[in-house]
Amino acid sequence: MPGWTAHWVMTLLLCRAVAQYSSDQCNWRGSGLSHESHRRDVEQVYLRCSQGSLEWLYPTGAIIINLRPNSEQLSRHKKRLHVCIKPHTDSKGSHIYLERAGELKLLITEEQQVQGAVHCFSLTEGALFVEAAPHADISRRITAFQYELVTRHPRVQTFPFMHQGPVPCEPCSDEEVLMAVCTSDFVGIGVFHRAGPDAHAVAVVALSQLLRQKSSLFVWAGGRGRSWTGRVRVPSQCPLPQRGKYLLTGSVHFGEAWLGCAPRYRDFMDLYEKAHEEGTNPCEITVY
C-alpha cells in the first residue's frame, strides 16, 4: 500500500512548475520524462473546465491537479460541487490521492484503476495528488482518466456514484419535473423496451420526440418506427418504468445517459398545461 513520506511533505512546500507536454483548460497530457532526472519533482496542473481528461505518460514524481469551475453558476455552488473521475481500464503507473493542507487521503490505488470504476469527492476536500508508483521500468505505464465536475443533488437519479450506500428512489415533485425539462442534458418522449442485467440497468428506449440531447446519444432509426433510439442507465434502486409513454429527462456522465425524472407523458402534459396557464413554467417547450 503506498504511503505518505516526509520527503513529499517538503516537496509539496517547494514544488516548482515543470514544462507541460500539452495542456488546455479542459485536458492535460504530460510526460514524466520531462523531469526524470528529478524523480521527486511535483508538477502543478491547473484545469478550469466542467469535464475533460488527463494522460500522464511514463509517471515519475507526482502531479497536483487543481480543478476549478469554469462558470459563475458553478462557482456559486462550490460547496455542492463534486469531482468524479473514471480511470481508463489500462491506466497504471501511479496511485491517486486527495491532498489538502499537506495531508494525503488515498482515493484509488494503481491496482484498482483497471476496474474503471467512478470515484467522486467534494471539491472542498482538496486537490488530486497523483504519485508515481515505484517501478524499475516505466516505459509501458500511462496514467489516464476522465473527470467531471458535478453539482450534487439530493436525488439518486442525478448520478448514483455521488452517493455512499443505498439512497431511496423517490418520484420527482411537480416543480422538479418542470425544472428537469429546462435543465436536463436530454429530454424526450417515448417508451422503454427492455433492460439488461447490471448493477445499474441499461434500458433501451425509443423516442417519438427528442426535444434536446447532449453528445448525440440517441440516433434516428427511421423506417416504420420513425423514432430516436438509445440506451439509458437506470439506478438499481429505481424500478424500471412500466409500459406506456413517458417523458424522459436525465444527465450525461462519461458518455452515458442516466435517467432522471420520468413521469408518464399524460401526467406531464396535465402538469405542463396547468403551469402554462398559471404562468409558472420555468421554460417553454414544444410538444405535439
C-alpha atoms as an extended CHARMM CRD file, in Angstrom:
* protein
*
       288  EXT
         1         1  MET       CA              0.0000000000        0.0000000000        0.0000000000  PROA      1               0.0000000000
         2         2  PRO       CA              1.5040000000        3.3750000000       -0.9690000000  PROA      2               0.0000000000
         3         3  GLY       CA              2.3500000000        5.7230000000        1.8530000000  PROA      3               0.0000000000
         4         4  TRP       CA              2.9290000000        9.3610000000        2.6430000000  PROA      4               0.0000000000
         5         5  THR       CA              6.5620000000       10.2830000000        3.3690000000  PROA      5               0.0000000000
         6         6  ALA       CA              8.2930000000       13.2750000000        4.9500000000  PROA      6               0.0000000000
         7         7  HSD       CA             10.0490000000       13.8540000000        1.6430000000  PROA      7               0.0000000000
         8         8  TRP       CA              6.7450000000       14.5060000000       -0.1280000000  PROA      8               0.0000000000
         9         9  VAL       CA              5.7460000000       16.9960000000        2.5970000000  PROA      9               0.0000000000
        10        10  MET       CA              8.8610000000       19.0390000000        1.8590000000  PROA      10              0.0000000000
        11        11  THR       CA              8.3620000000       18.6530000000       -1.8800000000  PROA      11              0.0000000000
        12        12  LEU       CA              4.8040000000       19.9350000000       -1.6640000000  PROA      12              0.0000000000
        13        13  LEU       CA              6.0720000000       23.0750000000        0.0370000000  PROA      13              0.0000000000
        14        14  LEU       CA              8.7960000000       23.6080000000       -2.5590000000  PROA      14              0.0000000000
        15        15  CYS       CA              7.1300000000       22.2330000000       -5.6790000000  PROA      15              0.0000000000
        16        16  ARG       CA              8.0010000000       24.0180000000       -8.8840000000  PROA      16              0.0000000000
        17        17  ALA       CA              6.3410000000       24.3160000000      -12.2660000000  PROA      17              0.0000000000
        18        18  VAL       CA              7.6860000000       21.9580000000      -14.9060000000  PROA      18              0.0000000000
        19        19  ALA       CA              7.1450000000       22.3500000000      -18.6560000000  PROA      19              0.0000000000
        20        20  GLN       CA              3.9970000000       20.5630000000      -19.7300000000  PROA      20              0.0000000000
        21        21  TYR       CA              3.7560000000       18.3560000000      -22.8120000000  PROA      21              0.0000000000
        22        22  SER       CA              0.3590000000       19.7460000000      -23.8400000000  PROA      22              0.0000000000
        23        23  SER       CA             -2.4450000000       21.4480000000      -21.9830000000  PROA      23              0.0000000000
        24        24  ASP       CA             -5.6430000000       23.4580000000      -22.3300000000  PROA      24              0.0000000000
        25        25  GLN       CA             -8.3150000000       24.4420000000      -19.8460000000  PROA      25              0.0000000000
        26        26  CYS       CA            -10.0250000000       21.0470000000      -20.0470000000  PROA      26              0.0000000000
        27        27  ASN       CA             -7.3310000000       18.4560000000      -20.7910000000  PROA      27              0.0000000000
        28        28  TRP       CA             -3.7290000000       17.7740000000      -19.8620000000  PROA      28              0.0000000000
        29        29  ARG       CA             -1.1560000000       15.4510000000      -21.3750000000  PROA      29              0.0000000000
        30        30  GLY       CA              2.3320000000       15.2580000000      -19.9330000000  PROA      30              0.0000000000
        31        31  SER       CA              5.3490000000       13.0360000000      -19.5880000000  PROA      31              0.0000000000
        32        32  GLY       CA              7.3790000000       12.0880000000      -16.5460000000  PROA      32              0.0000000000
        33        33  LEU       CA             10.4360000000       12.0330000000      -18.7890000000  PROA      33              0.0000000000
        34        34  SER       CA             10.4690000000       15.8450000000      -18.6840000000  PROA      34              0.0000000000
        35        35  HSD       CA             11.8000000000       15.6410000000      -15.1350000000  PROA      35              0.0000000000
        36        36  GLU       CA             13.1020000000       12.0670000000      -14.9400000000  PROA      36              0.0000000000
        37        37  SER       CA             16.4240000000       13.3010000000      -13.5390000000  PROA      37              0.0000000000
        38        38  HSD       CA             14.4220000000       14.8770000000      -10.6830000000  PROA      38              0.0000000000
        39        39  ARG       CA             12.2360000000       11.8980000000       -9.8870000000  PROA      39              0.0000000000
        40        40  ARG       CA             10.8070000000       13.5560000000       -6.7580000000  PROA      40              0.0000000000
        41        41  ASP       CA              9.5560000000       16.6750000000       -8.5210000000  PROA      41              0.0000000000
        42        42  VAL       CA              5.9170000000       17.6640000000       -8.0780000000  PROA      42              0.0000000000
        43        43  GLU       CA              4.2360000000       19.3360000000      -11.0420000000  PROA      43              0.0000000000
        44        44  GLN       CA              1.2480000000       21.6710000000      -10.7130000000  PROA      44              0.0000000000
        45        45  VAL       CA             -1.5710000000       21.2160000000      -13.2440000000  PROA      45              0.0000000000
        46        46  TYR       CA             -4.4940000000       23.6600000000      -13.4650000000  PROA      46              0.0000000000
        47        47  LEU       CA             -7.7390000000       22.7230000000      -15.2110000000  PROA      47              0.0000000000
        48        48  ARG       CA            -10.7480000000       25.0390000000      -15.4840000000  PROA      48              0.0000000000
        49        49  CYS       CA            -13.4610000000       23.0510000000      -17.1920000000  PROA      49              0.0000000000
        50        50  SER       CA            -16.5910000000       21.1150000000      -16.2830000000  PROA      50              0.0000000000
        51        51  GLN       CA            -15.1680000000       17.9450000000      -17.8590000000  PROA      51              0.0000000000
        52        52  GLY       CA            -12.0110000000       16.7280000000      -19.5320000000  PROA      52              0.0000000000
        53        53  SER       CA             -9.2110000000       14.1970000000      -19.3590000000  PROA      53              0.0000000000
        54        54  LEU       CA             -5.6740000000       13.6630000000      -18.1270000000  PROA      54              0.0000000000
        55        55  GLU       CA             -2.9510000000       11.4630000000      -19.6030000000  PROA      55              0.0000000000
        56        56  TRP       CA              0.3860000000       11.1130000000      -17.8080000000  PROA      56              0.0000000000
        57        57  LEU       CA              2.9740000000        9.1370000000      -19.7590000000  PROA      57              0.0000000000
        58        58  TYR       CA              5.8870000000        7.4180000000      -18.0040000000  PROA      58              0.0000000000
        59        59  PRO       CA              4.9310000000        8.6350000000      -14.4990000000  PROA      59              0.0000000000
        60        60  THR       CA              7.7790000000        9.8400000000      -12.2650000000  PROA      60              0.0000000000
        61        61  GLY       CA              7.4990000000       12.0430000000       -9.1940000000  PROA      61              0.0000000000
        62        62  ALA       CA              3.9890000000       13.4030000000       -8.7500000000  PROA      62              0.0000000000
        63        63  ILE       CA              1.4840000000       15.9010000000      -10.1080000000  PROA      63              0.0000000000
        64        64  ILE       CA             -1.0710000000       18.0290000000       -8.2790000000  PROA      64              0.0000000000
        65        65  ILE       CA             -4.2480000000       18.5980000000      -10.2870000000  PROA      65              0.0000000000
        66        66  ASN       CA             -6.1350000000       21.7540000000       -9.3520000000  PROA      66              0.0000000000
        67        67  LEU       CA             -9.7050000000       21.6310000000      -10.6660000000  PROA      67              0.0000000000
        68        68  ARG       CA            -11.7800000000       24.7930000000      -10.7710000000  PROA      68              0.0000000000
        69        69  PRO       CA            -15.2660000000       25.5680000000      -12.1540000000  PROA      69              0.0000000000
        70        70  ASN       CA            -15.3400000000       27.4910000000      -15.4290000000  PROA      70              0.0000000000
        71        71  SER       CA            -18.5790000000       29.3930000000      -14.9130000000  PROA      71              0.0000000000
        72        72  GLU       CA            -20.0780000000       31.7690000000      -12.3680000000  PROA      72              0.0000000000
        73        73  GLN       CA            -23.0510000000       29.4370000000      -11.9430000000  PROA      73              0.0000000000
        74        74  LEU       CA            -20.8410000000       26.5360000000      -10.8510000000  PROA      74              0.0000000000
        75        75  SER       CA            -18.7060000000       28.8320000000       -8.6840000000  PROA      75              0.0000000000
        76        76  ARG       CA            -21.7950000000       29.9280000000       -6.7540000000  PROA      76              0.0000000000
        77        77  HSD       CA            -22.4600000000       26.2840000000       -5.8380000000  PROA      77              0.0000000000
        78        78  LYS       CA            -18.8630000000       25.4510000000       -4.9160000000  PROA      78              0.0000000000
        79        79  LYS       CA            -19.8300000000       23.8280000000       -1.6210000000  PROA      79              0.0000000000
        80        80  ARG       CA            -22.1210000000       21.4280000000       -3.5120000000  PROA      80              0.0000000000
        81        81  LEU       CA            -19.6330000000       20.8780000000       -6.2990000000  PROA      81              0.0000000000
        82        82  HSD       CA            -18.1280000000       17.3940000000       -6.5970000000  PROA      82              0.0000000000
        83        83  VAL       CA            -15.4960000000       15.8820000000       -8.8450000000  PROA      83              0.0000000000
        84        84  CYS       CA            -15.9660000000       12.4370000000      -10.3580000000  PROA      84              0.0000000000
        85        85  ILE       CA            -13.0850000000       10.6550000000      -12.0530000000  PROA      85              0.0000000000
        86        86  LYS       CA            -13.1390000000        7.4930000000      -14.1420000000  PROA      86              0.0000000000
        87        87  PRO       CA             -9.7660000000        5.8070000000      -14.8080000000  PROA      87              0.0000000000
        88        88  HSD       CA             -9.1720000000        4.0990000000      -18.1270000000  PROA      88              0.0000000000
        89        89  THR       CA             -9.1160000000        0.3360000000      -17.7090000000  PROA      89              0.0000000000
        90        90  ASP       CA             -5.4870000000        0.2400000000      -18.9060000000  PROA      90              0.0000000000
        91        91  SER       CA             -4.3920000000        3.0740000000      -16.6140000000  PROA      91              0.0000000000
        92        92  LYS       CA             -1.3760000000        2.2340000000      -14.4530000000  PROA      92              0.0000000000
        93        93  GLY       CA              1.8340000000        3.5990000000      -13.0190000000  PROA      93              0.0000000000
        94        94  SER       CA              0.5310000000        5.7010000000      -10.1300000000  PROA      94              0.0000000000
        95        95  HSD       CA             -1.6840000000        5.9800000000       -7.0680000000  PROA      95              0.0000000000
        96        96  ILE       CA             -4.3100000000        8.7420000000       -6.7840000000  PROA      96              0.0000000000
        97        97  TYR       CA             -4.8440000000       10.6930000000       -3.5570000000  PROA      97              0.0000000000
        98        98  LEU       CA             -6.7240000000       13.7180000000       -2.2900000000  PROA      98              0.0000000000
        99        99  GLU       CA             -4.3500000000       16.3650000000       -0.9590000000  PROA      99              0.0000000000
       100       100  ARG       CA             -5.3360000000       19.1110000000        1.4480000000  PROA      100             0.0000000000
       101       101  ALA       CA             -3.0040000000       21.1950000000        3.6220000000  PROA      101             0.0000000000
       102       102  GLY       CA             -0.1710000000       18.6990000000        3.2090000000  PROA      102             0.0000000000
       103       103  GLU       CA             -2.2750000000       15.6850000000        4.1710000000  PROA      103             0.0000000000
       104       104  LEU       CA             -2.9950000000       12.8300000000        1.7890000000  PROA      104             0.0000000000
       105       105  LYS       CA             -6.0510000000       10.5660000000        1.5990000000  PROA      105             0.0000000000
       106       106  LEU       CA             -5.8280000000        7.5490000000       -0.6730000000  PROA      106             0.0000000000
       107       107  LEU       CA             -8.5440000000        7.5740000000       -3.3470000000  PROA      107             0.0000000000
       108       108  ILE       CA             -7.5540000000        4.9470000000       -5.9580000000  PROA      108             0.0000000000
       109       109  THR       CA             -4.6090000000        2.5610000000       -5.9300000000  PROA      109             0.0000000000
       110       110  GLU       CA             -2.7820000000        1.5710000000       -9.1010000000  PROA      110             0.0000000000
       111       111  GLU       CA             -4.3590000000       -1.8810000000       -8.9300000000  PROA      111             0.0000000000
       112       112  GLN       CA             -7.9020000000       -0.5020000000       -8.6200000000  PROA      112             0.0000000000
       113       113  GLN       CA             -7.6890000000        1.6180000000      -11.7570000000  PROA      113             0.0000000000
       114       114  VAL       CA             -8.1260000000       -1.3870000000      -14.0390000000  PROA      114             0.0000000000
       115       115  GLN       CA            -11.7370000000       -1.6560000000      -12.8030000000  PROA      115             0.0000000000
       116       116  GLY       CA            -12.6120000000        1.6410000000      -14.4790000000  PROA      116             0.0000000000
       117       117  ALA       CA            -14.9460000000        2.4920000000      -11.5980000000  PROA      117             0.0000000000
       118       118  VAL       CA            -16.1410000000        6.0510000000      -10.9980000000  PROA      118             0.0000000000
       119       119  HSD       CA            -14.9520000000        7.7690000000       -7.7970000000  PROA      119             0.0000000000
       120       120  CYS       CA            -16.4460000000       11.0580000000       -6.5860000000  PROA      120             0.0000000000
       121       121  PHE       CA            -15.4030000000       13.5440000000       -3.9090000000  PROA      121             0.0000000000
       122       122  SER       CA            -16.2650000000       17.0590000000       -2.8210000000  PROA      122             0.0000000000
       123       123  LEU       CA            -14.1770000000       19.8480000000       -4.3190000000  PROA      123             0.0000000000
       124       124  THR       CA            -13.7310000000       21.1840000000       -0.7940000000  PROA      124             0.0000000000
       125       125  GLU       CA            -11.8010000000       18.0170000000        0.1540000000  PROA      125             0.0000000000
       126       126  GLY       CA             -8.7490000000       19.1950000000       -1.7560000000  PROA      126             0.0000000000
       127       127  ALA       CA             -6.8140000000       18.6950000000       -4.9650000000  PROA      127             0.0000000000
       128       128  LEU       CA             -5.9350000000       15.4580000000       -6.7510000000  PROA      128             0.0000000000
       129       129  PHE       CA             -2.4120000000       14.2670000000       -5.9500000000  PROA      129             0.0000000000
       130       130  VAL       CA             -1.1770000000       11.6400000000       -8.4050000000  PROA      130             0.0000000000
       131       131  GLU       CA              2.0040000000        9.9070000000       -7.2220000000  PROA      131             0.0000000000
       132       132  ALA       CA              4.0760000000        7.6620000000       -9.4730000000  PROA      132             0.0000000000
       133       133  ALA       CA              4.2710000000        4.1000000000       -8.1760000000  PROA      133             0.0000000000
       134       134  PRO       CA              7.8010000000        2.7130000000       -7.7600000000  PROA      134             0.0000000000
       135       135  HSD       CA              8.6400000000        0.6800000000      -10.8690000000  PROA      135             0.0000000000
       136       136  ALA       CA             12.0240000000       -0.0450000000      -12.3820000000  PROA      136             0.0000000000
       137       137  ASP       CA             10.5470000000        0.0660000000      -15.9010000000  PROA      137             0.0000000000
       138       138  ILE       CA              8.1530000000        2.9500000000      -16.6380000000  PROA      138             0.0000000000
       139       139  SER       CA              8.1820000000        2.6000000000      -20.4310000000  PROA      139             0.0000000000
       140       140  ARG       CA              4.7380000000        0.9450000000      -20.6690000000  PROA      140             0.0000000000
       141       141  ARG       CA              2.9680000000        2.8100000000      -17.9050000000  PROA      141             0.0000000000
       142       142  ILE       CA              0.4280000000        5.5400000000      -18.5640000000  PROA      142             0.0000000000
       143       143  THR       CA             -1.9660000000        7.0300000000      -16.0270000000  PROA      143             0.0000000000
       144       144  ALA       CA             -5.1580000000        8.2150000000      -17.7290000000  PROA      144             0.0000000000
       145       145  PHE       CA             -8.6110000000        9.1800000000      -16.5540000000  PROA      145             0.0000000000
       146       146  GLN       CA            -11.6260000000       11.3350000000      -17.3860000000  PROA      146             0.0000000000
       147       147  TYR       CA            -13.0970000000       13.8050000000      -14.9290000000  PROA      147             0.0000000000
       148       148  GLU       CA            -16.3500000000       15.7150000000      -14.4770000000  PROA      148             0.0000000000
       149       149  LEU       CA            -17.4660000000       18.4880000000      -12.1400000000  PROA      149             0.0000000000
       150       150  VAL       CA            -20.9660000000       17.7030000000      -10.8900000000  PROA      150             0.0000000000
       151       151  THR       CA            -23.3280000000       19.6760000000       -8.6690000000  PROA      151             0.0000000000
       152       152  ARG       CA            -24.6530000000       17.3050000000       -6.0650000000  PROA      152             0.0000000000
       153       153  HSD       CA            -28.3950000000       16.8050000000       -5.9930000000  PROA      153             0.0000000000
       154       154  PRO       CA            -30.1780000000       15.0480000000       -3.1180000000  PROA      154             0.0000000000
       155       155  ARG       CA            -31.8180000000       12.5880000000       -5.5260000000  PROA      155             0.0000000000
       156       156  VAL       CA            -30.1510000000        9.3630000000       -6.5570000000  PROA      156             0.0000000000
       157       157  GLN       CA            -31.2010000000        9.8470000000      -10.1780000000  PROA      157             0.0000000000
       158       158  THR       CA            -28.7080000000       12.6890000000      -10.6390000000  PROA      158             0.0000000000
       159       159  PHE       CA            -25.7000000000       10.3730000000      -10.5430000000  PROA      159             0.0000000000
       160       160  PRO       CA            -25.6610000000        7.2820000000       -8.2730000000  PROA      160             0.0000000000
       161       161  PHE       CA            -21.8600000000        7.2690000000       -7.8930000000  PROA      161             0.0000000000
       162       162  MET       CA            -22.1780000000       10.5280000000       -5.9210000000  PROA      162             0.0000000000
       163       163  HSD       CA            -23.8360000000        8.7050000000       -3.0360000000  PROA      163             0.0000000000
       164       164  GLN       CA            -22.3370000000        6.3540000000       -0.4800000000  PROA      164             0.0000000000
       165       165  GLY       CA            -24.6360000000        3.4090000000        0.1760000000  PROA      165             0.0000000000
       166       166  PRO       CA            -28.2460000000        2.9250000000       -0.9390000000  PROA      166             0.0000000000
       167       167  VAL       CA            -30.4110000000        6.0020000000       -1.4290000000  PROA      167             0.0000000000
       168       168  PRO       CA            -34.2080000000        5.8140000000       -1.6390000000  PROA      168             0.0000000000
       169       169  CYS       CA            -35.5640000000        6.3040000000       -5.1440000000  PROA      169             0.0000000000
       170       170  GLU       CA            -38.3560000000        8.8470000000       -4.8150000000  PROA      170             0.0000000000
       171       171  PRO       CA            -40.5900000000       10.2730000000       -7.5530000000  PROA      171             0.0000000000
       172       172  CYS       CA            -39.8500000000       13.8250000000       -8.6490000000  PROA      172             0.0000000000
       173       173  SER       CA            -42.1050000000       16.6150000000       -7.4050000000  PROA      173             0.0000000000
       174       174  ASP       CA            -44.0870000000       18.7150000000       -9.8990000000  PROA      174             0.0000000000
       175       175  GLU       CA            -41.5490000000       21.5330000000       -9.5820000000  PROA      175             0.0000000000
       176       176  GLU       CA            -38.6390000000       19.1700000000      -10.1730000000  PROA      176             0.0000000000
       177       177  VAL       CA            -40.2660000000       17.7270000000      -13.2950000000  PROA      177             0.0000000000
       178       178  LEU       CA            -40.8020000000       21.1850000000      -14.8040000000  PROA      178             0.0000000000
       179       179  MET       CA            -37.2390000000       22.2290000000      -13.9570000000  PROA      179             0.0000000000
       180       180  ALA       CA            -35.8310000000       18.9530000000      -15.3430000000  PROA      180             0.0000000000
       181       181  VAL       CA            -37.3730000000       19.7640000000      -18.7270000000  PROA      181             0.0000000000
       182       182  CYS       CA            -35.3880000000       23.0310000000      -18.7440000000  PROA      182             0.0000000000
       183       183  THR       CA            -32.0270000000       21.8830000000      -17.3740000000  PROA      183             0.0000000000
       184       184  SER       CA            -31.5250000000       18.1920000000      -18.2700000000  PROA      184             0.0000000000
       185       185  ASP       CA            -28.8920000000       17.0150000000      -20.7450000000  PROA      185             0.0000000000
       186       186  PHE       CA            -31.5830000000       15.1340000000      -22.6500000000  PROA      186             0.0000000000
       187       187  VAL       CA            -35.3650000000       15.4490000000      -22.8840000000  PROA      187             0.0000000000
       188       188  GLY       CA            -37.5600000000       13.1590000000      -24.9500000000  PROA      188             0.0000000000
       189       189  ILE       CA            -40.9350000000       11.4750000000      -25.1820000000  PROA      189             0.0000000000
       190       190  GLY       CA            -41.1260000000        7.7380000000      -25.7570000000  PROA      190             0.0000000000
       191       191  VAL       CA            -41.2640000000        4.1970000000      -24.4240000000  PROA      191             0.0000000000
       192       192  PHE       CA            -38.9790000000        1.7550000000      -22.6300000000  PROA      192             0.0000000000
       193       193  HSD       CA            -38.2690000000       -1.5110000000      -24.4270000000  PROA      193             0.0000000000
       194       194  ARG       CA            -36.0150000000       -3.6930000000      -22.2870000000  PROA      194             0.0000000000
       195       195  ALA       CA            -33.1690000000       -3.7060000000      -19.7990000000  PROA      195             0.0000000000
       196       196  GLY       CA            -30.0300000000       -5.7830000000      -19.4250000000  PROA      196             0.0000000000
       197       197  PRO       CA            -28.6860000000       -7.4110000000      -16.2270000000  PROA      197             0.0000000000
       198       198  ASP       CA            -26.4360000000       -4.9190000000      -14.4580000000  PROA      198             0.0000000000
       199       199  ALA       CA            -25.9740000000       -3.1900000000      -11.1040000000  PROA      199             0.0000000000
       200       200  HSD       CA            -27.4350000000       -0.2140000000      -12.9190000000  PROA      200             0.0000000000
       201       201  ALA       CA            -29.8780000000       -1.4890000000      -15.5450000000  PROA      201             0.0000000000
       202       202  VAL       CA            -29.4290000000       -0.3260000000      -19.1220000000  PROA      202             0.0000000000
       203       203  ALA       CA            -32.8060000000        0.3410000000      -20.6970000000  PROA      203             0.0000000000
       204       204  VAL       CA            -33.3080000000        0.5640000000      -24.4640000000  PROA      204             0.0000000000
       205       205  VAL       CA            -35.6890000000        3.4090000000      -25.3060000000  PROA      205             0.0000000000
       206       206  ALA       CA            -37.4750000000        4.6100000000      -28.4520000000  PROA      206             0.0000000000
       207       207  LEU       CA            -38.3420000000        8.3100000000      -28.5510000000  PROA      207             0.0000000000
       208       208  SER       CA            -41.0510000000        9.6540000000      -30.8370000000  PROA      208             0.0000000000
       209       209  GLN       CA            -39.8780000000       13.1730000000      -29.9470000000  PROA      209             0.0000000000
       210       210  LEU       CA            -36.3850000000       14.2790000000      -28.9680000000  PROA      210             0.0000000000
       211       211  LEU       CA            -36.5910000000       17.7800000000      -27.5490000000  PROA      211             0.0000000000
       212       212  ARG       CA            -32.9420000000       18.0830000000      -26.5400000000  PROA      212             0.0000000000
       213       213  GLN       CA            -29.8510000000       15.9270000000      -26.2410000000  PROA      213             0.0000000000
       214       214  LYS       CA            -26.1750000000       16.2030000000      -25.4190000000  PROA      214             0.0000000000
       215       215  SER       CA            -23.4020000000       14.2060000000      -27.0920000000  PROA      215             0.0000000000
       216       216  SER       CA            -25.6610000000       12.5780000000      -29.7280000000  PROA      216             0.0000000000
       217       217  LEU       CA            -26.5470000000        9.6060000000      -27.5310000000  PROA      217             0.0000000000
       218       218  PHE       CA            -29.8300000000        8.9790000000      -29.3440000000  PROA      218             0.0000000000
       219       219  VAL       CA            -29.7730000000        8.1960000000      -33.0590000000  PROA      219             0.0000000000
       220       220  TRP       CA            -32.5290000000        8.4500000000      -35.6730000000  PROA      220             0.0000000000
       221       221  ALA       CA            -33.7560000000        4.9500000000      -36.5170000000  PROA      221             0.0000000000
       222       222  GLY       CA            -36.0470000000        5.9070000000      -39.3990000000  PROA      222             0.0000000000
       223       223  GLY       CA            -38.0200000000        3.1380000000      -41.0690000000  PROA      223             0.0000000000
       224       224  ARG       CA            -41.5260000000        2.2350000000      -39.9470000000  PROA      224             0.0000000000
       225       225  GLY       CA            -40.7990000000        3.0550000000      -36.3290000000  PROA      225             0.0000000000
       226       226  ARG       CA            -39.5960000000        6.5770000000      -37.1450000000  PROA      226             0.0000000000
       227       227  SER       CA            -38.0550000000        7.1550000000      -33.7390000000  PROA      227             0.0000000000
       228       228  TRP       CA            -34.8620000000        8.0490000000      -31.9610000000  PROA      228             0.0000000000
       229       229  THR       CA            -33.2700000000        5.1000000000      -30.1740000000  PROA      229             0.0000000000
       230       230  GLY       CA            -30.6590000000        4.8770000000      -27.4590000000  PROA      230             0.0000000000
       231       231  ARG       CA            -29.7140000000        3.4180000000      -24.1120000000  PROA      231             0.0000000000
       232       232  VAL       CA            -30.3960000000        4.9360000000      -20.7120000000  PROA      232             0.0000000000
       233       233  ARG       CA            -28.9550000000        3.7710000000      -17.3960000000  PROA      233             0.0000000000
       234       234  VAL       CA            -31.4240000000        3.4130000000      -14.5410000000  PROA      234             0.0000000000
       235       235  PRO       CA            -30.0630000000        3.2720000000      -10.9470000000  PROA      235             0.0000000000
       236       236  SER       CA            -30.5630000000       -0.1060000000       -9.3110000000  PROA      236             0.0000000000
       237       237  GLN       CA            -32.7030000000        1.4220000000       -6.5430000000  PROA      237             0.0000000000
       238       238  CYS       CA            -35.2410000000        2.6520000000       -9.1030000000  PROA      238             0.0000000000
       239       239  PRO       CA            -37.7630000000        0.2760000000      -10.6990000000  PROA      239             0.0000000000
       240       240  LEU       CA            -37.9320000000        0.3330000000      -14.4660000000  PROA      240             0.0000000000
       241       241  PRO       CA            -40.9960000000        2.1920000000      -15.7800000000  PROA      241             0.0000000000
       242       242  GLN       CA            -43.9220000000        0.0490000000      -16.9130000000  PROA      242             0.0000000000
       243       243  ARG       CA            -45.4680000000        0.0090000000      -20.3770000000  PROA      243             0.0000000000
       244       244  GLY       CA            -46.7020000000        3.2880000000      -21.7600000000  PROA      244             0.0000000000
       245       245  LYS       CA            -45.4080000000        6.6280000000      -22.9880000000  PROA      245             0.0000000000
       246       246  TYR       CA            -43.1400000000        8.6720000000      -20.7240000000  PROA      246             0.0000000000
       247       247  LEU       CA            -41.3700000000       11.9930000000      -20.6140000000  PROA      247             0.0000000000
       248       248  LEU       CA            -37.6870000000       11.0920000000      -20.1970000000  PROA      248             0.0000000000
       249       249  THR       CA            -35.1620000000       13.5010000000      -18.7200000000  PROA      249             0.0000000000
       250       250  GLY       CA            -31.6860000000       12.9250000000      -17.3770000000  PROA      250             0.0000000000
       251       251  SER       CA            -28.0000000000       13.7040000000      -17.3520000000  PROA      251             0.0000000000
       252       252  VAL       CA            -24.9730000000       12.5330000000      -19.3170000000  PROA      252             0.0000000000
       253       253  HSD       CA            -21.8780000000       11.3170000000      -17.4610000000  PROA      253             0.0000000000
       254       254  PHE       CA            -18.7720000000        9.8370000000      -19.0660000000  PROA      254             0.0000000000
       255       255  GLY       CA            -20.6170000000        9.2840000000      -22.3250000000  PROA      255             0.0000000000
       256       256  GLU       CA            -23.6300000000        7.5190000000      -20.7840000000  PROA      256             0.0000000000
       257       257  ALA       CA            -27.1970000000        8.7230000000      -20.3210000000  PROA      257             0.0000000000
       258       258  TRP       CA            -28.6090000000        8.4530000000      -16.7770000000  PROA      258             0.0000000000
       259       259  LEU       CA            -32.3490000000        8.6180000000      -16.1990000000  PROA      259             0.0000000000
       260       260  GLY       CA            -33.6700000000       11.4750000000      -14.0630000000  PROA      260             0.0000000000
       261       261  CYS       CA            -37.3140000000       12.4780000000      -13.7370000000  PROA      261             0.0000000000
       262       262  ALA       CA            -39.5500000000       10.2580000000      -15.9130000000  PROA      262             0.0000000000
       263       263  PRO       CA            -43.2750000000       10.8910000000      -15.3750000000  PROA      263             0.0000000000
       264       264  ARG       CA            -45.9470000000        9.3520000000      -17.5480000000  PROA      264             0.0000000000
       265       265  TYR       CA            -46.4890000000       11.5480000000      -20.5860000000  PROA      265             0.0000000000
       266       266  ARG       CA            -50.1870000000       12.2170000000      -19.9190000000  PROA      266             0.0000000000
       267       267  ASP       CA            -49.4090000000       13.2310000000      -16.3190000000  PROA      267             0.0000000000
       268       268  PHE       CA            -46.6600000000       15.5550000000      -17.5290000000  PROA      268             0.0000000000
       269       269  MET       CA            -48.9410000000       17.1990000000      -20.0930000000  PROA      269             0.0000000000
       270       270  ASP       CA            -51.5920000000       17.8810000000      -17.4310000000  PROA      270             0.0000000000
       271       271  LEU       CA            -48.8990000000       19.4000000000      -15.2220000000  PROA      271             0.0000000000
       272       272  TYR       CA            -47.3150000000       21.4050000000      -18.0270000000  PROA      272             0.0000000000
       273       273  GLU       CA            -50.5860000000       22.8250000000      -19.3530000000  PROA      273             0.0000000000
       274       274  LYS       CA            -51.6680000000       23.8590000000      -15.8550000000  PROA      274             0.0000000000
       275       275  ALA       CA            -48.3390000000       25.5940000000      -15.2060000000  PROA      275             0.0000000000
       276       276  HSD       CA            -48.5390000000       27.2480000000      -18.6270000000  PROA      276             0.0000000000
       277       277  GLU       CA            -51.9630000000       28.6940000000      -17.8440000000  PROA      277             0.0000000000
       278       278  GLU       CA            -50.7440000000       29.9490000000      -14.4740000000  PROA      278             0.0000000000
       279       279  GLY       CA            -47.5250000000       31.3660000000      -15.9300000000  PROA      279             0.0000000000
       280       280  THR       CA            -45.3390000000       29.3170000000      -13.5780000000  PROA      280             0.0000000000
       281       281  ASN       CA            -43.3830000000       27.3110000000      -16.1770000000  PROA      281             0.0000000000
       282       282  PRO       CA            -39.6220000000       27.9020000000      -15.7900000000  PROA      282             0.0000000000
       283       283  CYS       CA            -39.2950000000       27.4650000000      -19.5860000000  PROA      283             0.0000000000
       284       284  GLU       CA            -41.3940000000       26.7670000000      -22.6610000000  PROA      284             0.0000000000
       285       285  ILE       CA            -41.1380000000       23.6440000000      -24.8280000000  PROA      285             0.0000000000
       286       286  THR       CA            -42.9040000000       22.4920000000      -27.9850000000  PROA      286             0.0000000000
       287       287  VAL       CA            -44.6920000000       19.1320000000      -27.7870000000  PROA      287             0.0000000000
       288       288  TYR       CA            -47.1650000000       17.6100000000      -30.2380000000  PROA      288             0.0000000000
